[in-house]
């Protein structure tokens, strides 16, 4: 087949796929609009005392008997539509993103999240990252919102100054690697090998804007070779991101090694149009006060995160984020 012909055919395939995507997106928008309108109708009828709770059951029975082709309108689902409308009726800024994700995604978010801030966070990240329902469900269970909010308060001063608003919600204070199946006691090499084997899940955990470059990335300084555990590129921040793995509790001297790597990346690897490299130190555990002292005079854009081998207690994370917001009121 001629090259030009192949390119023309590829263009047709692209048009078909784009049209199919637009059709699915349009159907989803119409479906969300329908559920919103049904929820609004039921809400107004009940609030005006025209209907009692039993009427919703009567409606579900009527639809089932007289319109058997209409699926998804059980009394339970009708109440969910009412809850959906009542949850967001005073949040017009979320109107667009609500209609860009599926009903199952919406249902998980408005039924499981406790605050509007948390709902808005998951709505936006589900749309931006194109999360599957399974991945969204996992991230809610893992307390992604709480971990991200806590993490945003513990970035180094240099990191905040360089990237300002772009850094918000990019990095977390802790990461959950339960998908590796490693025991609590493990070596750094085992952690590195496990992350490489499960690279797709690792990238989903840290964020889809991360592009993997290499494991054991070699940098040469003088006549000596050094190796960065994991090297990524972040599309949004337009910079290299070095991950250094420590299967132990954080020690201040770990930062010296990471800062050395960042200096080498910026001098010898970073392109002129790219931003300064960022370093992420992933430790098995950390003392937040020790981390704060260690980062306070660091001249490199770095942060220290801990990783967990199992899903965290979401109630504990919610308590921590509540305490954090309370502290910020008095700053």
C-alpha positions as CSV (number, residue, x, y, z in Angstrom):
1,X,0.0,0.0,0.0
2,X,1.3,3.5,-0.9
3,X,2.4,5.6,2.0
4,X,0.1,8.5,1.0
5,X,-2.8,6.1,0.7
6,X,-2.0,4.7,4.2
7,X,-2.0,8.2,5.6
8,X,-5.3,9.1,4.0
9,X,-6.9,5.9,5.4
10,X,-5.5,6.7,8.9
11,X,-7.2,10.1,8.6
12,X,-10.5,8.4,8.0
13,X,-10.0,6.1,11.0
14,X,-9.3,9.2,13.1
15,X,-12.5,10.9,11.9
16,X,-14.5,7.7,12.7
17,X,-13.0,7.4,16.2
18,X,-13.6,11.1,16.9
19,X,-17.2,10.9,15.8
20,X,-17.8,7.8,17.9
21,X,-16.2,9.5,20.9
22,X,-18.4,12.6,20.3
23,X,-21.5,10.4,20.0
24,X,-20.8,8.6,23.3
25,X,-20.0,11.9,25.0
26,X,-23.3,13.4,23.7
27,X,-25.3,10.4,24.9
28,X,-23.7,10.7,28.3
29,X,-24.5,14.4,28.5
30,X,-28.1,13.7,27.6
31,X,-28.3,11.0,30.2
32,X,-26.9,13.2,33.0
33,X,-29.3,15.9,32.0
34,X,-32.2,13.5,32.2
35,X,-31.3,12.3,35.6
36,X,-30.8,15.9,36.8
37,X,-34.2,16.9,35.5
38,X,-36.0,13.8,37.0
39,X,-34.2,14.5,40.3
40,X,-35.3,18.2,40.2
41,X,-38.9,17.2,39.4
42,X,-39.1,14.8,42.3
43,X,-37.4,17.3,44.7
44,X,-39.8,20.0,43.8
45,X,-42.9,17.8,44.1
46,X,-41.8,16.5,47.5
47,X,-40.9,20.0,48.8
48,X,-44.2,21.4,47.7
49,X,-46.0,18.6,49.6
50,X,-47.6,17.3,46.4
51,X,-45.9,14.0,46.8
52,X,-45.0,11.8,49.8
53,X,-42.3,9.2,49.8
54,X,-44.7,6.5,48.7
55,X,-45.4,8.3,45.5
56,X,-41.8,7.7,44.3
57,X,-42.3,3.9,44.7
58,X,-45.6,4.2,42.8
59,X,-43.7,6.1,40.0
60,X,-41.0,3.3,39.8
61,X,-43.8,0.6,39.7
62,X,-45.6,2.6,37.0
63,X,-42.5,2.9,34.8
64,X,-41.7,-0.8,35.2
65,X,-45.2,-1.9,34.3
66,X,-46.0,0.5,31.5
67,X,-42.6,1.3,30.1
68,X,-40.6,-1.9,30.5
69,X,-38.0,-0.8,28.0
70,X,-36.9,2.1,30.3
71,X,-34.2,0.6,32.5
72,X,-32.6,2.2,35.5
73,X,-35.6,3.9,37.1
74,X,-36.2,1.8,40.2
75,X,-37.3,3.7,43.3
76,X,-33.7,3.4,44.7
77,X,-32.3,5.0,41.5
78,X,-35.0,7.7,41.5
79,X,-34.0,8.7,45.0
80,X,-30.4,8.8,43.8
81,X,-31.4,11.2,41.1
82,X,-33.1,13.4,43.6
83,X,-30.0,13.3,45.8
84,X,-27.8,14.1,42.8
85,X,-29.9,17.2,42.0
86,X,-29.9,18.4,45.7
87,X,-26.2,17.9,46.0
88,X,-25.2,20.2,43.1
89,X,-28.2,22.5,42.6
90,X,-26.3,25.4,44.3
91,X,-23.0,24.6,42.5
92,X,-23.4,26.0,38.9
93,X,-19.6,26.0,38.4
94,X,-19.6,22.2,38.4
95,X,-22.4,21.9,35.8
96,X,-20.0,21.1,32.9
97,X,-17.8,18.6,34.6
98,X,-20.8,16.7,36.0
99,X,-21.8,16.0,32.4
100,X,-18.3,15.0,31.2
101,X,-18.1,11.8,33.4
102,X,-20.4,8.9,33.6
103,X,-23.4,8.4,35.9
104,X,-21.6,5.6,37.8
105,X,-18.6,8.0,38.4
106,X,-21.0,10.7,39.5
107,X,-22.8,8.3,41.8
108,X,-19.6,7.2,43.5
109,X,-18.5,10.8,44.1
110,X,-21.7,12.4,45.4
111,X,-22.6,9.4,47.6
112,X,-19.2,8.7,49.1
113,X,-17.7,12.2,49.5
114,X,-18.5,14.2,52.6
115,X,-17.7,17.8,51.5
116,X,-18.2,19.8,48.4
117,X,-14.5,20.4,48.3
118,X,-13.9,16.7,48.1
119,X,-16.6,16.2,45.5
120,X,-15.1,19.0,43.3
121,X,-11.7,17.4,43.6
122,X,-12.8,14.0,42.5
123,X,-15.0,15.4,39.7
124,X,-12.1,17.3,38.2
125,X,-9.5,14.6,38.6
126,X,-11.8,11.9,37.2
127,X,-12.5,14.0,34.1
128,X,-8.8,15.2,33.7
129,X,-7.2,11.8,34.2
130,X,-10.0,9.8,32.5
131,X,-10.2,7.4,35.5
132,X,-12.1,4.1,35.0
133,X,-14.8,3.5,37.6
134,X,-12.5,1.0,39.3
135,X,-9.6,3.4,39.6
136,X,-11.9,6.2,40.9
137,X,-13.3,3.9,43.5
138,X,-9.8,2.9,44.5
139,X,-8.6,6.5,44.8
140,X,-11.5,7.5,47.0
141,X,-10.9,4.5,49.2
142,X,-7.2,5.4,49.4
143,X,-8.0,8.9,50.5
144,X,-6.5,10.6,47.5
145,X,-8.2,14.0,48.4
146,X,-6.9,14.0,52.0
147,X,-3.4,12.8,51.0
148,X,-3.2,15.5,48.3
149,X,-4.4,18.3,50.5
150,X,-2.0,17.3,53.3
151,X,0.8,17.0,50.8
152,X,0.2,20.5,49.4
153,X,1.1,21.9,52.9
154,X,4.5,20.1,53.0
155,X,6.2,21.2,49.8
156,X,9.6,22.8,50.1
157,X,9.7,26.6,49.9
158,X,11.7,26.5,46.7
159,X,9.2,24.1,45.1
160,X,6.4,26.5,45.8
161,X,8.3,29.6,44.6
162,X,9.3,28.0,41.3
163,X,6.0,26.4,40.3
164,X,3.5,28.4,42.3
165,X,-0.1,27.4,41.3
166,X,1.0,24.6,38.9
167,X,2.3,22.5,41.8
168,X,-1.0,22.3,43.6
169,X,-2.4,18.8,43.7
170,X,0.5,17.4,41.7
171,X,2.3,15.7,44.5
172,X,1.1,13.9,47.6
173,X,2.4,13.5,51.1
174,X,2.0,9.7,50.9
175,X,1.5,7.1,48.2
176,X,-0.2,3.8,48.4
177,X,1.5,0.8,46.7
178,X,-0.7,-2.0,47.9
179,X,-0.8,-3.3,44.3
180,X,2.8,-4.5,44.6
181,X,2.0,-7.2,47.1
182,X,5.3,-6.7,48.9
183,X,5.7,-7.6,52.6
184,X,6.1,-4.8,55.1
185,X,9.8,-5.7,55.4
186,X,11.4,-5.3,51.9
187,X,14.6,-4.0,50.3
188,X,14.8,-0.9,48.0
189,X,15.6,-3.1,45.0
190,X,12.4,-5.1,45.6
191,X,10.4,-1.9,45.7
192,X,12.0,-0.6,42.6
193,X,11.5,-3.9,40.7
194,X,7.9,-4.1,41.9
195,X,7.2,-0.5,40.7
196,X,8.7,-1.2,37.3
197,X,6.7,-4.4,36.9
198,X,3.5,-2.5,37.9
199,X,4.5,0.7,36.1
200,X,0.9,1.4,34.8
201,X,-0.6,1.3,38.3
202,X,2.4,3.3,39.7
203,X,1.8,6.1,37.2
204,X,-2.0,6.0,38.0
205,X,-1.1,6.5,41.6
206,X,1.3,9.4,41.1
207,X,-0.6,11.0,38.2
208,X,-1.0,10.5,34.4
209,X,1.0,13.6,33.4
210,X,4.1,11.6,34.5
211,X,6.0,10.1,31.5
212,X,8.5,7.3,32.5
213,X,12.0,7.8,31.2
214,X,14.2,5.2,32.9
215,X,15.0,3.1,36.0
216,X,18.6,3.3,37.3
217,X,19.1,6.4,35.1
218,X,22.8,6.9,34.8
219,X,24.4,10.3,35.3
220,X,28.2,10.9,35.2
221,X,29.9,13.5,37.3
222,X,33.6,13.6,36.9
223,X,34.8,10.0,36.5
224,X,32.1,8.5,38.6
225,X,28.7,7.0,37.6
226,X,25.6,7.6,39.7
227,X,22.2,6.0,39.2
228,X,18.8,7.6,39.9
229,X,16.2,5.0,41.0
230,X,13.4,6.3,38.7
231,X,13.3,9.2,36.3
232,X,10.1,10.7,34.9
233,X,9.1,13.8,32.9
234,X,6.1,15.8,34.0
235,X,4.2,17.2,31.0
236,X,2.3,19.9,33.0
237,X,5.3,21.2,34.9
238,X,7.6,20.6,32.0
239,X,10.5,19.3,34.1
240,X,12.3,16.1,35.0
241,X,11.2,14.4,38.2
242,X,13.7,12.1,40.0
243,X,12.3,9.5,42.5
244,X,14.7,8.2,45.0
245,X,13.5,5.1,47.0
246,X,14.4,4.5,50.6
247,X,13.0,1.3,52.3
248,X,13.6,2.9,55.7
249,X,12.6,6.0,57.7
250,X,13.6,9.4,56.4
251,X,17.0,10.7,57.4
252,X,18.2,14.2,56.6
253,X,21.3,12.9,54.8
254,X,19.0,11.4,52.1
255,X,18.3,14.9,50.8
256,X,22.0,15.5,50.1
257,X,22.0,12.6,47.7
258,X,18.8,13.7,46.0
259,X,20.0,17.3,45.7
260,X,23.2,16.1,44.1
261,X,21.2,14.2,41.5
262,X,19.0,17.3,40.8
263,X,22.1,19.4,40.2
264,X,23.5,16.9,37.8
265,X,20.2,16.7,35.9
266,X,19.9,20.4,35.6
267,X,23.5,20.9,34.4
268,X,23.8,17.9,32.0
269,X,20.3,16.6,31.1
270,X,17.7,19.4,31.3
271,X,16.9,21.1,28.1
272,X,17.0,24.9,27.9
273,X,13.2,25.2,27.6
274,X,12.5,23.0,30.6
275,X,12.0,24.0,34.2
276,X,14.4,23.0,37.0
277,X,14.2,19.3,38.0
278,X,12.1,18.2,41.0
279,X,13.2,15.5,43.4
280,X,10.8,13.2,45.3
281,X,12.2,11.1,48.1
282,X,9.9,8.1,48.8
283,X,10.6,6.8,52.3
284,X,9.0,3.9,54.2
285,X,8.3,6.3,57.1
286,X,9.0,9.9,58.2
287,X,8.9,12.2,61.1
288,X,7.2,15.4,59.8
289,X,9.2,17.7,62.1
290,X,12.5,16.2,61.0
291,X,11.4,16.6,57.3
292,X,10.5,20.2,58.0
293,X,13.9,21.0,59.5
294,X,15.7,19.2,56.7
295,X,13.7,21.0,53.9
296,X,13.8,24.5,55.5
297,X,17.2,25.4,54.0
298,X,17.2,23.1,51.0
299,X,17.9,25.1,47.8
300,X,16.5,22.4,45.6
301,X,12.8,21.8,44.6
302,X,12.3,18.7,46.6
303,X,9.7,17.0,48.8
304,X,9.6,14.0,51.0
305,X,6.7,11.5,50.8
306,X,6.1,8.3,52.5
307,X,4.7,5.2,50.8
308,X,2.3,2.6,52.3
309,X,2.0,-1.1,51.3
310,X,-1.8,-1.1,52.1
311,X,-4.7,1.3,51.8
312,X,-4.7,3.8,54.6
313,X,-7.5,4.3,57.1
314,X,-9.8,6.8,55.3
315,X,-11.4,8.0,58.6
316,X,-7.9,8.8,60.0
317,X,-7.0,10.7,56.8
318,X,-10.3,12.7,57.1
319,X,-9.5,13.5,60.7
320,X,-6.0,14.7,59.7
321,X,-7.4,16.9,56.9
322,X,-10.0,18.4,59.3
323,X,-7.2,19.2,61.8
324,X,-5.2,20.8,59.0
325,X,-8.1,23.1,57.9
326,X,-8.7,24.1,61.6
327,X,-5.0,25.0,61.9
328,X,-5.1,27.1,58.8
329,X,-8.0,29.2,60.2
330,X,-5.6,30.7,62.7
331,X,-2.6,31.4,60.4
